[in-house]
Amino acid sequence: MNTSQTSPKITRVDARQGSAEILDQLREKLSPRGDVVSPRGRALTEEVFGAPLTPVEVVDKICEEVQSTGTSALLHYLKQLDKADLSAEQLRVPEEDLAAAHAAADSALIDSVRRIRENIVRFQSAILHQDVTIEPSPGVRLTQRYVPLRRVGVCVPGGAAAYPSTVLMTAVPAQVAGVKDIAVVAPPTPFGAYNEDMLATCHELGITEVYRMGGAQAVAALAYGTEHVPAVQKIVGPGNLFVALAKKQVYGTVDIDSFAGPSEVIVIADETARADFIAADLLAQAEHSPGSSILITWEESLLDAVEAELTQQLSELSRSDLTLDSLEAFGALILVNDQKHACELTDSFAPEHLHIQTADPQTLMKSINNSGAAFLGHYTPVALGDYAAGPSHVLPTGGTCTWAAGLCSNSFLRSGSVTEFEQRAMAQIADDVERLAEKEGLTAHARSVSIRR
């Protein structure tokens, strides 16, 4: 823990006399375009590929090789990129290892996993689509049918921290939807596929298929299948830039949840909000490193109070250095004219997470359309949604929530229609069908109806 007090150089913007260009700048910085890589990543790329390839080029090459040569390419990249020298037989975590991790796990953790699972099941079951059938006229029966996907893949990160919460927030909605086969992949690291808490959570949820593989190579293996990893129909879950780019690459071969970038939160606050609460919420998002933390308020004194709290609370965090870096690179304290102005700026940024800490958050929420998940009130921190409330924490980022939705049980259903006409009912609609078909020059279509009169 860092006990020294470090004052963050967080960007402050007075947007009362104009637009907050900082939001546009942050949106650009947070965009996962795939052309920015760290010095360490660049060095590793040159070591493995013999050239300074961009992340997009790296992902293209990995996906192509895994698709063409299967397990051998997968094992090659696990060794080269993750420094994990595994055999094909070691890819899958043995079920006895899952059971052993569960048996050795902290009983309080398992109790929490069970309670959280119940919360998720309750919410995801309530929103699950059901078949709908109507009979608009005699002899006509129309149904919208929902069928669960048979097999899905779940990506669980494992670089800087372990994420049993990701297993809960992805696998449980899939189970509620009725998915039978769930394959979890995590990098072969102490925080990934060798993490006892993550393995114990999988066992508690009844997941028996866990693989020691991460990165673009894991995404490619799930999408295309190999001799040792059966292909899936959909890939979900967060990951680094290479995982995101690989998911984008394989989309079309399989479905994906989203093309996700760094995590984001906008906090809208008024005079009723507590500065220490707001600072804690901003730091919680910055802790993802990278993570974007933005406060929007029309109370000027609140900006000073929050900035002071950020300095104080930073000194108490175990990841204070990373959090500070993220806060300074992707954070902002923005002063606006009023509630209306706050809502306009929020809608333009379209944040992954929105936390409204005002006297009447429900009314304010009515003026905002674009957010991945919203949290209302002073006692609803985003962390409740991250870990336990019930909705999934897998959400659209990068401004895509203007059209994209977060992961839920319905994300694992395939929808299709069922149409049934009796002869008399067909005859009543036949004229309209034949007329349009003939106008389009599709006479065989028209004849397929007229021949049944």
C-alpha positions as MATLAB code, in Angstrom:
seq = 'MNTSQTSPKITRVDARQGSAEILDQLREKLSPRGDVVSPRGRALTEEVFGAPLTPVEVVDKICEEVQSTGTSALLHYLKQLDKADLSAEQLRVPEEDLAAAHAAADSALIDSVRRIRENIVRFQSAILHQDVTIEPSPGVRLTQRYVPLRRVGVCVPGGAAAYPSTVLMTAVPAQVAGVKDIAVVAPPTPFGAYNEDMLATCHELGITEVYRMGGAQAVAALAYGTEHVPAVQKIVGPGNLFVALAKKQVYGTVDIDSFAGPSEVIVIADETARADFIAADLLAQAEHSPGSSILITWEESLLDAVEAELTQQLSELSRSDLTLDSLEAFGALILVNDQKHACELTDSFAPEHLHIQTADPQTLMKSINNSGAAFLGHYTPVALGDYAAGPSHVLPTGGTCTWAAGLCSNSFLRSGSVTEFEQRAMAQIADDVERLAEKEGLTAHARSVSIRR';
ca = [
       0.000    0.000    0.000;
       1.241    3.475   -0.853;
       1.006    5.594    2.295;
       2.174    8.871    0.753;
      -0.343   11.423   -0.439;
      -0.141   12.022   -4.191;
      -2.191   14.860   -5.614;
      -3.625   13.755   -8.972;
      -3.251   16.124  -11.904;
      -6.790   15.416  -13.038;
      -8.183   17.541  -15.854;
     -10.657   20.240  -14.782;
     -12.960   21.798  -17.342;
     -15.342   24.747  -17.072;
     -17.895   23.899  -19.755;
     -20.396   26.603  -18.817;
     -19.429   28.891  -21.694;
     -19.026   26.233  -24.358;
     -18.813   22.550  -25.147;
     -16.588   20.200  -23.205;
     -14.082   19.202  -25.868;
     -12.402   17.069  -23.238;
     -15.137   14.458  -23.710;
     -14.360   14.185  -27.410;
     -10.668   13.905  -26.606;
     -11.290   11.220  -24.009;
     -13.540    9.292  -26.347;
     -10.772    9.296  -28.957;
      -8.161    8.175  -26.418;
     -10.403    5.370  -25.203;
     -11.211    4.094  -28.669;
      -9.695    0.604  -29.177;
      -8.435    1.252  -32.697;
      -5.682   -1.314  -32.444;
      -2.732    0.864  -33.464;
      -1.300    1.667  -30.038;
       0.951   -0.727  -28.139;
       3.149   -0.436  -25.055;
       6.950   -0.604  -25.334;
       6.854   -4.038  -23.677;
       4.207   -5.211  -26.137;
       6.205   -3.855  -29.078;
       9.328   -5.661  -27.907;
       7.424   -8.924  -27.481;
       5.893   -8.549  -30.940;
       9.313   -8.110  -32.544;
      10.661  -11.060  -30.579;
       7.837  -13.395  -31.641;
       7.164  -12.204  -35.191;
      10.493  -10.713  -36.176;
       8.888   -7.399  -37.123;
       7.163   -4.452  -35.364;
       3.656   -5.536  -36.362;
       0.635   -3.554  -35.229;
      -1.820   -5.309  -32.895;
      -4.220   -5.699  -35.819;
      -1.536   -7.432  -37.882;
      -0.588   -9.630  -34.926;
      -4.191  -10.721  -34.409;
      -4.737  -11.390  -38.110;
      -1.667  -13.634  -38.199;
      -2.585  -15.533  -35.030;
      -6.173  -16.126  -36.125;
      -5.104  -17.287  -39.572;
      -2.585  -19.772  -38.182;
      -4.899  -21.182  -35.520;
      -7.628  -21.605  -38.115;
      -5.306  -23.422  -40.510;
      -3.190  -25.552  -38.170;
      -5.295  -25.820  -35.026;
      -3.804  -26.975  -31.749;
      -0.176  -26.745  -32.892;
      -0.532  -23.009  -33.594;
      -2.426  -22.507  -30.353;
       0.335  -24.169  -28.320;
       2.994  -22.238  -30.249;
       1.507  -18.873  -29.349;
       0.854  -19.869  -25.749;
       4.562  -20.614  -25.480;
       5.724  -17.530  -27.368;
       3.341  -14.948  -25.907;
       2.447  -16.350  -22.481;
       5.686  -18.283  -21.872;
       3.544  -21.352  -21.106;
       5.044  -24.574  -22.429;
       1.927  -26.783  -22.449;
       1.133  -30.025  -24.190;
      -2.188  -30.549  -25.949;
      -3.323  -32.720  -23.050;
      -2.580  -29.936  -20.566;
      -4.795  -27.371  -22.287;
      -7.929  -28.415  -20.464;
      -8.032  -28.115  -16.687;
      -8.841  -31.563  -15.249;
     -12.191  -31.785  -13.479;
     -10.438  -33.062  -10.375;
      -8.455  -29.807  -10.254;
     -11.706  -27.840  -10.339;
     -13.120  -29.991   -7.545;
      -9.924  -29.643   -5.495;
      -9.969  -25.860   -5.854;
     -13.569  -25.818   -4.688;
     -12.823  -28.037   -1.706;
      -9.913  -25.833   -0.648;
     -11.699  -22.526   -1.238;
     -12.648  -20.065    1.465;
     -16.143  -21.135    2.544;
     -17.179  -17.478    2.836;
     -16.239  -16.968   -0.827;
     -18.340  -19.951   -1.903;
     -21.264  -18.623    0.148;
     -20.926  -15.259   -1.615;
     -20.780  -16.958   -5.020;
     -24.000  -18.817   -4.204;
     -25.822  -15.680   -3.089;
     -24.631  -13.720   -6.104;
     -25.654  -16.530   -8.423;
     -29.146  -16.394   -6.919;
     -29.302  -12.638   -7.545;
     -28.234  -13.079  -11.157;
     -30.617  -15.984  -11.774;
     -33.528  -14.026  -10.311;
     -32.970  -11.011  -12.554;
     -31.930  -12.849  -15.713;
     -34.890  -15.249  -15.446;
     -37.302  -12.343  -15.067;
     -36.150  -10.706  -18.317;
     -35.769  -13.914  -20.346;
     -37.736  -13.895  -23.598;
     -40.580  -16.382  -23.905;
     -42.163  -17.704  -27.080;
     -45.031  -15.508  -28.296;
     -47.895  -16.850  -30.412;
     -50.738  -14.862  -31.934;
     -53.711  -15.875  -34.088;
     -54.566  -12.641  -35.913;
     -57.334  -14.271  -37.942;
     -58.969  -17.709  -38.235;
     -56.581  -20.288  -39.649;
     -53.435  -18.191  -39.072;
     -50.944  -18.969  -36.323;
     -47.754  -16.893  -35.947;
     -45.044  -17.603  -33.384;
     -41.808  -15.924  -32.406;
     -39.640  -18.709  -30.994;
     -36.535  -18.476  -28.826;
     -33.953  -21.264  -28.800;
     -30.812  -21.249  -26.622;
     -27.417  -21.482  -28.238;
     -25.900  -24.921  -27.818;
     -22.308  -23.940  -26.998;
     -20.631  -20.669  -25.974;
     -17.147  -19.576  -24.964;
     -16.357  -17.272  -22.036;
     -13.148  -15.233  -21.915;
     -11.928  -14.556  -18.372;
      -8.991  -12.142  -17.963;
      -6.011  -13.149  -15.863;
      -3.202  -10.685  -16.377;
      -3.098   -8.242  -13.466;
      -5.919   -9.710  -11.334;
      -8.219  -12.719  -10.993;
     -11.858  -12.350  -12.038;
     -14.267  -14.936  -10.627;
     -16.895  -12.196  -11.003;
     -16.551  -12.435  -14.793;
     -17.401  -16.134  -14.634;
     -20.575  -15.300  -12.707;
     -21.611  -12.401  -14.934;
     -21.185  -14.341  -18.175;
     -21.840  -18.001  -17.445;
     -24.898  -17.612  -15.217;
     -26.930  -15.606  -17.788;
     -26.008  -18.272  -20.344;
     -27.181  -21.012  -18.000;
     -30.450  -19.172  -17.380;
     -30.960  -19.032  -21.153;
     -30.514  -22.798  -21.346;
     -27.029  -23.057  -22.872;
     -25.781  -26.604  -22.268;
     -22.059  -26.300  -23.045;
     -19.985  -23.437  -21.629;
     -16.241  -23.370  -22.282;
     -14.257  -20.991  -20.070;
     -10.837  -19.829  -21.249;
      -8.309  -17.971  -19.115;
      -4.613  -17.279  -19.714;
      -2.155  -19.769  -18.196;
      -1.173  -17.417  -15.366;
      -1.533  -17.315  -11.554;
      -4.447  -14.891  -11.987;
      -5.973  -16.882  -14.838;
      -6.395  -20.616  -15.325;
      -4.237  -21.401  -12.295;
      -6.224  -19.167   -9.948;
      -7.937  -21.260   -7.294;
     -10.790  -18.812   -6.685;
     -11.676  -18.665  -10.372;
     -11.536  -22.466  -10.669;
     -13.614  -22.904   -7.523;
     -16.252  -20.541   -8.911;
     -16.423  -22.554  -12.131;
     -16.939  -25.761  -10.151;
     -19.631  -24.170   -7.990;
     -21.518  -23.145  -11.140;
     -21.238  -26.604  -12.640;
     -18.771  -25.583  -15.349;
     -16.485  -28.497  -16.184;
     -14.798  -27.203  -19.345;
     -11.980  -24.772  -18.539;
      -8.964  -24.189  -20.775;
      -5.527  -22.783  -20.023;
      -5.355  -20.329  -22.883;
      -5.852  -16.620  -23.372;
      -5.305  -13.798  -25.830;
      -6.114  -13.802  -29.528;
      -5.094  -17.450  -29.804;
      -7.823  -18.497  -27.354;
     -10.462  -16.499  -29.215;
      -9.388  -18.066  -32.502;
      -9.451  -21.572  -31.009;
     -12.981  -21.045  -29.699;
     -14.197  -19.609  -32.983;
     -12.625  -22.055  -35.429;
     -12.178  -25.073  -33.201;
      -9.072  -27.246  -32.947;
      -8.405  -30.925  -32.391;
      -8.619  -30.298  -28.641;
     -11.020  -27.330  -28.380;
     -14.477  -27.761  -29.947;
     -15.779  -24.632  -31.675;
     -18.455  -22.488  -30.061;
     -21.305  -20.418  -31.469;
     -20.686  -17.253  -29.468;
     -17.772  -15.723  -27.553;
     -18.355  -13.372  -24.627;
     -16.328  -11.774  -21.873;
     -13.741   -9.005  -21.506;
     -10.063   -8.968  -22.372;
      -7.169   -6.807  -23.481;
      -6.806   -5.102  -26.850;
      -5.667   -8.316  -28.556;
      -8.723  -10.204  -27.275;
     -11.005   -7.399  -28.447;
      -9.414   -7.307  -31.899;
      -9.602  -11.100  -32.188;
     -13.293  -11.080  -31.300;
     -13.823   -8.496  -34.007;
     -11.854  -10.664  -36.444;
     -13.868  -13.854  -35.842;
     -17.264  -12.134  -35.789;
     -19.296  -13.669  -38.569;
     -17.828  -17.101  -37.966;
     -19.307  -16.809  -34.477;
     -21.317  -14.200  -32.642;
     -19.673  -11.983  -30.004;
     -21.008   -9.849  -27.187;
     -19.212   -6.614  -28.109;
     -15.973   -5.020  -29.239;
     -15.017   -3.661  -25.844;
     -12.487   -1.034  -24.861;
     -11.432    0.445  -21.498;
     -14.038    0.776  -18.767;
     -15.835    4.107  -18.218;
     -18.002    5.929  -15.688;
     -19.685    9.312  -15.610;
     -20.907   10.532  -12.230;
     -23.534   13.279  -12.271;
     -23.795   14.951   -8.874;
     -25.546   17.853   -7.168;
     -25.277   19.539   -3.768;
     -26.734   16.485   -2.009;
     -23.822   14.270   -3.066;
     -20.937   13.413   -0.763;
     -17.477   14.198   -2.067;
     -15.947   11.119   -0.434;
     -18.516    8.864   -2.120;
     -17.839   10.432   -5.529;
     -14.068   10.186   -5.138;
     -14.367    6.516   -4.204;
     -16.490    5.872   -7.286;
     -14.063    7.650   -9.611;
     -11.124    5.757   -8.143;
     -12.926    2.440   -8.447;
     -13.199    2.939  -12.180;
      -9.670    4.303  -12.585;
      -8.412    1.207  -10.756;
      -9.085   -0.819  -13.928;
      -6.101    1.050  -15.423;
      -7.069    2.025  -18.024;
     -10.432    3.247  -16.856;
     -12.151    6.555  -17.522;
     -13.566    8.460  -14.527;
     -15.577   11.635  -15.170;
     -17.506   13.855  -12.762;
     -20.094   16.271  -14.160;
     -21.668   18.770  -11.783;
     -23.103   22.279  -11.642;
     -21.878   22.720   -8.025;
     -18.454   24.358   -8.293;
     -17.537   23.740   -4.649;
     -18.025   20.015   -5.184;
     -15.119   19.896   -7.636;
     -12.676   21.144   -4.999;
     -14.036   18.776   -2.372;
     -13.828   15.769   -4.693;
     -10.286   16.641   -5.770;
      -9.194   16.791   -2.133;
     -10.830   13.436   -1.460;
      -9.098   11.877   -4.449;
      -5.730   12.871   -2.991;
      -6.622   11.457    0.412;
      -8.097    8.190   -0.813;
      -5.369    7.476   -3.355;
      -2.895    7.040   -0.519;
      -4.998    4.185    0.861;
      -5.173    2.079   -2.312;
      -3.068   -1.012   -3.040;
      -2.971   -0.124   -6.774;
      -2.480    3.594   -6.197;
       0.234    4.111   -8.822;
      -1.759    2.463  -11.617;
      -4.942    4.183  -10.457;
      -3.240    7.580  -10.416;
      -1.894    7.079  -13.933;
      -5.344    6.159  -15.200;
      -7.031    9.040  -13.395;
      -4.638   11.577  -14.884;
      -4.821   10.101  -18.401;
      -8.550    9.414  -18.639;
     -10.218   11.378  -15.832;
     -11.990   14.749  -15.810;
     -13.897   17.028  -13.443;
     -16.377   19.036  -15.502;
     -18.405   22.065  -14.380;
     -21.652   22.614  -16.306;
     -24.506   25.110  -16.238;
     -27.275   22.926  -14.888;
     -28.919   19.491  -14.959;
     -29.963   19.853  -18.591;
     -26.400   20.618  -19.643;
     -25.147   17.627  -17.643;
     -27.579   15.298  -19.391;
     -26.614   16.607  -22.833;
     -22.900   16.031  -22.248;
     -23.546   12.588  -20.771;
     -25.660   11.532  -23.725;
     -22.972   12.725  -26.136;
     -20.291   10.641  -24.384;
     -22.585    7.599  -23.976;
     -20.735    6.083  -21.004;
     -20.528    2.412  -20.155;
     -21.510    3.200  -16.549;
     -23.598    6.154  -15.386;
     -23.995    6.966  -11.700;
     -26.486    9.707  -10.824;
     -25.937   11.062   -7.309;
     -28.591   13.756   -7.049;
     -31.683   14.514   -4.979;
     -33.971   13.067   -7.678;
     -31.995   10.665   -9.854;
     -35.090    8.990  -11.342;
     -36.227   12.244  -12.954;
     -32.751   12.993  -14.277;
     -32.511    9.509  -15.749;
     -35.512   10.236  -17.965;
     -33.436   12.814  -19.846;
     -30.595   10.413  -20.647;
     -30.836    7.774  -23.357;
     -27.260    6.607  -23.786;
     -25.670    4.568  -21.023;
     -24.702    0.933  -20.796;
     -25.842    0.606  -17.189;
     -27.192    3.265  -14.850;
     -26.900    3.403  -11.062;
     -29.250    5.716   -9.203;
     -28.819    7.270   -5.780;
     -26.091    7.884   -3.254;
     -26.030    4.286   -2.059;
     -25.832    2.460   -5.404;
     -22.137    2.360   -6.289;
     -21.220    0.808   -9.628;
     -19.400   -1.953   -7.746;
     -22.790   -3.413   -6.779;
     -23.449   -4.019  -10.461;
     -19.894   -5.216  -11.069;
     -20.244   -7.981   -8.531;
     -23.652   -8.850   -7.213;
     -26.842   -6.994   -8.130;
     -28.062   -9.203  -10.988;
     -27.587   -7.480  -14.359;
     -24.375   -8.520  -16.122;
     -21.311   -6.301  -15.856;
     -20.370   -7.032  -19.484;
     -21.397   -3.741  -21.092;
     -20.828   -1.733  -24.284;
     -17.953    0.745  -24.165;
     -16.414    3.306  -26.499;
     -19.702    5.122  -27.074;
     -21.322    2.046  -28.609;
     -24.179    2.039  -26.117;
     -25.933    4.469  -28.481;
     -26.897    1.243  -30.307;
     -25.457   -1.726  -28.385;
     -26.799   -3.447  -25.282;
     -25.132   -5.154  -22.352;
     -24.889   -8.906  -22.025;
     -27.917  -10.682  -20.578;
     -29.703  -14.017  -20.697;
     -31.397  -13.018  -23.949;
     -27.967  -12.614  -25.561;
     -27.732  -16.412  -25.592;
     -31.018  -17.006  -27.409;
     -31.504  -17.352  -31.143;
     -34.851  -16.054  -32.315;
     -36.868  -17.379  -35.225;
     -40.438  -17.225  -36.446;
     -42.910  -20.059  -37.066;
     -45.755  -19.426  -39.519;
     -48.761  -21.692  -40.079;
     -51.725  -21.071  -42.447;
     -54.746  -23.185  -43.192;
     -55.929  -23.309  -46.828;
     -58.793  -20.841  -46.426;
     -56.549  -18.358  -44.624;
     -53.910  -18.699  -47.349;
     -56.494  -17.951  -50.010;
     -57.482  -14.733  -48.248;
     -53.941  -13.350  -48.346;
     -52.979  -14.852  -51.726;
     -53.930  -11.817  -53.853;
     -51.593   -9.532  -51.924;
     -48.689  -11.972  -52.100;
     -49.135  -12.651  -55.823;
     -49.461   -8.952  -56.656;
     -46.201   -7.977  -54.922;
     -44.345  -11.004  -56.286;
     -45.396  -10.187  -59.862;
     -44.444   -6.520  -59.430;
     -40.980   -7.716  -58.447;
     -40.815  -10.091  -61.392;
     -40.666  -13.149  -59.140;
     -43.309  -15.185  -60.881;
     -42.259  -18.465  -59.270;
     -43.028  -16.931  -55.912;
     -46.467  -15.943  -57.131;
     -47.099  -19.388  -58.594;
     -46.127  -21.137  -55.331;
     -49.185  -19.427  -53.856;
     -51.628  -19.532  -56.789;
     -51.075  -23.257  -57.322;
     -52.519  -23.859  -53.846;
     -55.797  -21.990  -54.405;
];
